[in-house]
C-alpha cells in the first residue's frame, strides 16, 4: 500500500491545505501518517475556519475534520519519522509553519531524504519556505535551480502590517518568496492563474489554499495512483 507522511504545524496550519490532500489521498487508498515537530496534535489557524474568510461550507468541514480525524489527533513526533518508509511526504502550509516546521531539523531531514531517495514531496503555501533552509547531502540548497511556486509577496502585503506583524501580533520572521529566491529557487506564483502547482522532478509545490485540490491530484499522478 502507498504510504504518505503529513508534516503538520503546531503553530497554525491552514485547514484546507491539509484537509484537501488528506482526504484526496485517503480516497485514493493512500495510507497516511501525521507527524508534528513535538508529537502534540497540530494547531489550526483560526482564520482558516472563519466563515468570513473561507465560506461557511469550507469552514464547517475543515473544523470537523480537524477535530475528529484520528490521524490529526494522534500524530507521531517528527523525529520518529523514517522517510524511507513513505512513498510521499506532504507539508501543508499556513503561516504557523514559519515558526516550527520550516525551521525543524527533522522536517528538513525528511524532505532531503525523500527528494534524494525514491519518494515524492508536496510542499504547499508557506511551507514552501522550508526550501529556503533545507540542504542536500552535499550542503547545497535543495531548491537551487528548481522551478517552484508558493505563497507570494503580493499576498503577504495584504496580511502583515508595516512592521511585518500578523493580525495576531506575531512578527513574521521572513517572507517565503524572498527566502526561496535567495536560496536559488526559480520562483513563479502564476498570479494570473486560479491555481498554481509546479512539478520539478520529485518536488511538487503549490501556491495556496485554492491550489490544494490540484496539488493533491498532481501528487497522485506523480505516484501513479
Secondary structure, DSSP 8 states (H G I E B T S, - for coil): --EEEEE--SS-B-HHHHHHHHHHHHHTT-EEEEEESSSS---B-GGGG-HHHH-HHHHHHHHHHHHH-HHHHS-EEGGG--GGG-SEEEE---GGGGTTGGG-HHHHHHHHHHHHTT-EEEEEGGGGGGGGT-B-TTSSBTTTT-EE----HHHHTTTS-TTSB-TTS-B----HHHHHHHTT-EE---TTSS--EEEETTEEEE-SGGGHHHHHHHHHHHTT-
